[in-house]
Amino acid sequence: MPAKSPRKKTTSTVFLSELSPLSYSQPKAPAPQPTSAIQAARALAEKGDVDAALKLGDYIVALFGNTAESIQWYRMAADEGSAEGQFKLGDIYYNGKGVPKDHTEAMKWFRKAADAGNVRAQITLGFMYHEGREMPRDYVEAARWFRKAADAGDAHAQINMGLIYSSGQGVPQDYVFAHMWYNLAGSKATGDEQKKNAEARDSIARKMTPQQIREAQRLAREWKPSK
């Protein structure tokens, strides 16, 4: 088992990813498409094709913003079990895009998407539990949702797992695991984000023994994303 450092009390945490549930949960729609592409997507969506319904919703958003029609196609995809459609509906209701804000409805769809493996929904729930938004603050639940996204290979979630393990919020404080998650996140980052990850990792390393650092490096080398 990795060696653990003495637990310290923490009053607050600043996420290096500098993302809020709102800024992270806003999907980017594709650029406007030719009329022929929209017509082709509509023809397939009307036959029940879920992927086409998502594309059609995105095309409409790109041209006109969120409208009753785009929401109709996202809802069709969500009702058919599409995690991406469920996430997009959650985003629409949470931010009031084309509909009145409804956080209860938003949370229903975010949770469905997260349970189905949508990484953005998992991170959104992690932030909401961590910050106490729309639900009581719960660091254990926050860590659980961040861990799911981190295990899938998402760098933002891996940064947050590094912070959680370094502070001991929702998990036992463990510098070895913190160092491992920072390493993994840093391997995907570039530029300023990579520098921030390295600074966080090196700050943790100064509190670790050489043996703990080697163990963290070994865990990072052997880590594989969940399927």
Backbone hydrogen bonds, N-H to C=O, Kabsch-Sander energy under -0.5 kcal/mol:
donor,donor_aa,acceptor,acceptor_aa,energy
15,F,13,T,-0.5
18,E,15,F,-1.7
24,Y,20,S,-2.3
25,S,21,P,-1.4
26,Q,23,S,-0.6
29,A,27,P,-0.6
37,A,34,P,-0.8
38,I,34,P,-1.8
39,Q,35,T,-2.7
40,A,36,S,-2.2
41,A,37,A,-2.3
42,R,38,I,-2.5
43,A,39,Q,-2.3
44,L,40,A,-1.9
45,A,41,A,-2.8
46,E,42,R,-2.5
47,K,44,L,-1.0
48,G,45,A,-2.0
49,D,44,L,-2.0
50,V,48,G,-0.6
53,A,49,D,-1.9
54,L,50,V,-2.1
55,K,51,D,-2.3
56,L,52,A,-2.9
57,G,53,A,-2.4
58,D,54,L,-2.4
59,Y,55,K,-2.9
60,I,56,L,-2.5
61,V,57,G,-2.2
62,A,58,D,-2.6
63,L,59,Y,-1.6
64,F,60,I,-3.3
65,G,60,I,-0.6
65,G,61,V,-2.0
71,I,67,T,-2.4
72,Q,68,A,-1.8
73,W,69,E,-1.9
74,Y,70,S,-2.3
75,R,71,I,-2.7
76,M,72,Q,-2.0
77,A,73,W,-2.2
78,A,74,Y,-2.8
79,D,75,R,-3.1
80,E,76,M,-1.3
81,G,78,A,-1.9
82,S,77,A,-2.5
83,A,81,G,-0.5
86,Q,82,S,-2.3
87,F,83,A,-2.4
88,K,84,E,-2.4
89,L,85,G,-2.2
90,G,86,Q,-2.2
91,D,87,F,-2.4
92,I,88,K,-2.3
93,Y,89,L,-2.5
94,Y,90,G,-2.6
95,N,91,D,-2.2
96,G,92,I,-0.9
97,K,92,I,-2.3
98,G,96,G,-1.1
102,D,93,Y,-2.2
106,A,102,D,-2.5
107,M,103,H,-2.6
108,K,104,T,-1.6
109,W,105,E,-1.8
110,F,106,A,-2.8
111,R,107,M,-2.4
112,K,108,K,-1.8
113,A,109,W,-2.5
114,A,110,F,-2.8
115,D,111,R,-2.8
116,A,112,K,-1.4
117,G,114,A,-1.5
118,N,113,A,-2.7
119,V,117,G,-0.6
122,Q,118,N,-2.1
123,I,119,V,-2.5
124,T,120,R,-2.2
125,L,121,A,-2.5
126,G,122,Q,-2.2
127,F,123,I,-2.6
128,M,124,T,-2.4
129,Y,125,L,-2.7
130,H,126,G,-2.4
131,E,127,F,-2.8
132,G,128,M,-1.2
133,R,128,M,-2.2
134,E,132,G,-0.6
138,D,129,Y,-2.1
142,A,138,D,-2.3
143,A,139,Y,-2.5
144,R,140,V,-2.0
145,W,141,E,-2.2
146,F,142,A,-2.6
147,R,143,A,-2.4
148,K,144,R,-1.6
149,A,145,W,-1.8
150,A,146,F,-2.8
151,D,147,R,-3.0
152,A,148,K,-1.0
153,G,150,A,-1.6
154,D,149,A,-2.1
158,Q,154,D,-1.9
159,I,155,A,-2.3
160,N,156,H,-2.1
161,M,157,A,-2.1
162,G,158,Q,-2.0
163,L,159,I,-2.1
164,I,160,N,-2.6
165,Y,161,M,-2.6
166,S,162,G,-1.9
167,S,163,L,-1.9
168,G,164,I,-2.3
169,Q,164,I,-1.3
170,G,168,G,-0.8
174,D,165,Y,-2.0
176,V,3,A,-0.5
178,A,174,D,-2.0
179,H,175,Y,-2.7
180,M,176,V,-2.1
181,W,177,F,-2.5
182,Y,178,A,-2.4
183,N,179,H,-2.2
184,L,180,M,-2.3
185,A,181,W,-2.5
186,G,182,Y,-2.7
187,S,183,N,-1.5
188,K,185,A,-1.3
189,A,185,A,-0.8
193,E,190,T,-1.0
194,Q,190,T,-0.9
195,K,191,G,-1.9
196,K,192,D,-2.5
197,N,193,E,-2.2
198,A,194,Q,-2.4
199,E,195,K,-2.4
200,A,196,K,-2.4
201,R,197,N,-2.8
202,D,198,A,-2.8
203,S,199,E,-2.1
204,I,200,A,-1.9
205,A,201,R,-2.4
206,R,202,D,-1.4
207,K,204,I,-1.9
208,M,205,A,-1.7
213,I,209,T,-2.2
214,R,210,P,-2.3
215,E,211,Q,-2.1
216,A,212,Q,-2.4
217,Q,213,I,-2.4
218,R,214,R,-2.3
219,L,215,E,-2.5
220,A,216,A,-2.1
221,R,217,Q,-2.2
222,E,218,R,-2.1
223,W,219,L,-1.0
226,S,151,D,-3.1
